[in-house]
């Protein structure tokens, strides 16, 4: 075929559909026991609530099952009619007791920064009360682009999908379920109450011991996306 062939278009791709643009990188992170070791702060806040209300609370049991909504935990210690009020009071006293004792988990700052260094957006999607989640992050110098609170499991997936997240990083099987709802890759860390076997059984795509390995994993993930 030559350039004078009448059946040859001058611009072969002129009428071809344009390729779909690659979505900007967006990575979601859970907060408690993914970015922040909030166990000391949660324990302190529950002790304060116990002292104030006179209700005996086994704080060790509380911190062993961090993840689900606060009201779920309160239901173990308070009558059903008092759960909402107890949760509200806990959230109110939390800034005075829960922020200072809590620490950033290894690799947390670096993982959020790695997303942003690649030109992406790092969002935190957590079951924690949003104002208290923001206090934790500000106190620890972790700077995500967006923080969304008071969401658990599948409800997290709705927010992740709304923000176009391709990856969700969490420590709980509920986080894996949230990633699934969003159609996002589930990256799980074993820094929370669920071990690697539980997380894999729940459907986690990637299981890391902690966040220290996440920046390298993310660089490879983004390189593969760009290929």
KAQUIRA-V345827 format. One record per residue. N is the residue number from 1. PHI is phi in whole degrees, -180 to 180 (999 if undefined). NEAR is the number of other C-alpha atoms within 12 Angstrom. D_FIRST is the distance of its C-alpha to the first C-alpha in Angstrom with 1 decimal. Layout:
{{N,PHI,NEAR,D_FIRST} {N,PHI,NEAR,D_FIRST}}
//
This chain:
{{1,999,8,0.0} {2,-114,9,3.8} {3,-71,11,7.0} {4,-94,9,8.2} {5,-62,9,6.4} {6,-68,9,9.8} {7,-90,11,9.3} {8,-96,12,8.0} {9,-68,15,11.4} {10,-66,13,12.6} {11,-128,10,14.6} {12,-56,11,13.3} {13,-96,11,17.0} {14,-58,9,18.7} {15,-106,9,19.8} {16,-81,9,20.3} {17,-64,9,24.0} {18,-70,9,25.6} {19,-64,8,26.9} {20,-66,6,30.6} {21,-67,10,32.6} {22,-72,15,34.7} {23,-65,18,38.3} {24,-58,21,40.7} {25,-65,31,42.8} {26,-135,36,46.1} {27,-123,47,48.7} {28,-97,49,51.9} {29,-128,55,55.1} {30,-72,54,58.3} {31,-102,52,61.5} {32,-62,48,64.5} {33,68,41,64.2} {34,-111,45,60.5} {35,-96,46,60.9} {36,-126,45,64.6} {37,-85,35,67.5} {38,-92,38,69.6} {39,-58,36,72.0} {40,-62,28,74.8} {41,-70,34,74.4} {42,-63,42,74.2} {43,-60,30,77.3} {44,-64,30,79.2} {45,-67,34,78.4} {46,-69,39,79.4} {47,-63,27,82.7} {48,-64,28,83.4} {49,-65,33,82.7} {50,-62,24,85.0} {51,-64,14,87.8} {52,-73,16,87.5} {53,-95,19,87.5} {54,79,14,89.7} {55,-90,20,87.1} {56,-75,18,86.7} {57,-128,26,83.1} {58,-82,20,81.9} {59,-65,27,79.6} {60,-63,16,78.3} {61,-68,18,77.0} {62,-58,32,75.4} {63,-74,28,73.4} {64,-79,22,72.4} {65,-133,27,70.3} {66,-64,40,68.7} {67,148,37,65.6} {68,-65,33,66.4} {69,-57,28,67.8} {70,-56,33,71.2} {71,-61,31,72.8} {72,-63,22,72.0} {73,-70,29,74.0} {74,-60,34,76.8} {75,-65,21,77.3} {76,-76,22,78.6} {77,-121,28,81.5} {78,-122,23,82.3} {79,-58,16,83.3} {80,-54,16,80.5} {81,-68,13,82.1} {82,-108,18,82.1} {83,-63,21,78.6} {84,-63,21,77.0} {85,-64,20,79.9} {86,-65,33,79.9} {87,-65,31,76.1} {88,-62,17,76.5} {89,-67,23,79.4} {90,-58,35,77.5} {91,-62,33,74.6} {92,-70,20,77.1} {93,-89,24,78.9} {94,-57,34,75.7} {95,-57,27,75.1} {96,-79,22,78.5} {97,-122,27,78.3} {98,-96,34,74.7} {99,-82,33,72.7} {100,-59,26,74.6} {101,-74,23,74.9} {102,-85,32,71.3} {103,-127,30,68.8} {104,-74,35,65.1} {105,-76,31,63.7} {106,-56,23,62.1} {107,86,27,58.6} {108,-65,39,58.9} {109,-61,30,58.6} {110,-65,27,55.8} {111,-71,38,53.8} {112,-64,42,53.9} {113,-65,26,53.2} {114,-64,32,50.2} {115,-61,37,48.5} {116,-69,26,49.1} {117,-66,19,48.0} {118,-87,24,44.6} {119,83,18,44.5} {120,-98,29,45.5} {121,-112,31,48.5} {122,-106,39,51.4} {123,-121,41,53.4} {124,-106,46,56.7} {125,-125,46,57.3} {126,-139,47,60.7} {127,-77,38,63.6} {128,-70,37,65.9} {129,-55,31,67.4} {130,-56,22,65.0} {131,-59,21,67.6} {132,-72,34,68.9} {133,-60,38,65.4} {134,-66,30,64.8} {135,-63,29,68.1} {136,-57,37,67.2} {137,-64,35,63.9} {138,-65,20,65.5} {139,-62,20,68.4} {140,-97,25,66.1} {141,71,19,63.7} {142,-100,33,60.7} {143,-124,29,58.5} {144,-72,36,55.9} {145,-81,24,54.1} {146,-148,27,55.6} {147,-127,36,58.5} {148,-127,33,58.9} {149,-112,30,62.1} {150,62,27,64.0} {151,-127,30,61.2} {152,-133,37,61.3} {153,52,33,59.0} {154,-59,25,56.7} {155,-64,28,57.7} {156,-61,42,56.2} {157,-60,38,52.9} {158,-64,25,52.9} {159,-68,34,53.4} {160,-61,44,50.7} {161,-66,27,48.2} {162,-60,20,49.2} {163,-92,31,48.5} {164,69,27,45.2} {165,-70,37,46.5} {166,-92,36,44.3} {167,-137,45,47.2} {168,-130,53,51.0} {169,-110,58,53.5} {170,-154,51,56.9} {171,-115,49,59.7} {172,-125,46,60.7} {173,-60,40,59.3} {174,-63,38,59.5} {175,-69,51,57.0} {176,-62,42,54.6} {177,-63,35,55.1} {178,-62,42,54.3} {179,-60,44,51.1} {180,-62,31,50.1} {181,-59,28,50.8} {182,-80,29,48.6} {183,70,25,45.7} {184,-102,35,46.2} {185,-70,34,46.4} {186,-95,39,50.0} {187,-108,43,51.3} {188,-113,47,55.0} {189,-118,44,57.6} {190,-97,30,60.8} {191,-91,37,63.1} {192,-113,38,64.5} {193,-80,30,66.3} {194,-106,30,63.5} {195,-86,22,62.7} {196,-59,26,59.3} {197,-64,21,59.8} {198,-61,21,60.6} {199,-67,32,57.7} {200,-66,25,55.2} {201,-61,18,56.8} {202,-72,27,56.4} {203,114,26,52.6} {204,-60,35,52.2} {205,-80,28,48.8} {206,-136,33,50.1} {207,-123,34,53.8} {208,-115,31,55.1} {209,-64,25,58.6} {210,-161,33,58.8} {211,-80,38,56.7} {212,-63,25,56.8} {213,-89,23,53.6} {214,-70,37,51.8} {215,-56,28,50.3} {216,-67,19,48.5} {217,-62,23,47.4} {218,-64,35,46.1} {219,-60,22,44.2} {220,-68,16,42.3} {221,-59,22,41.8} {222,-71,27,40.3} {223,-63,13,38.1} {224,-66,11,36.7} {225,-64,15,36.2} {226,-81,14,34.2} {227,-70,8,32.0}}
//
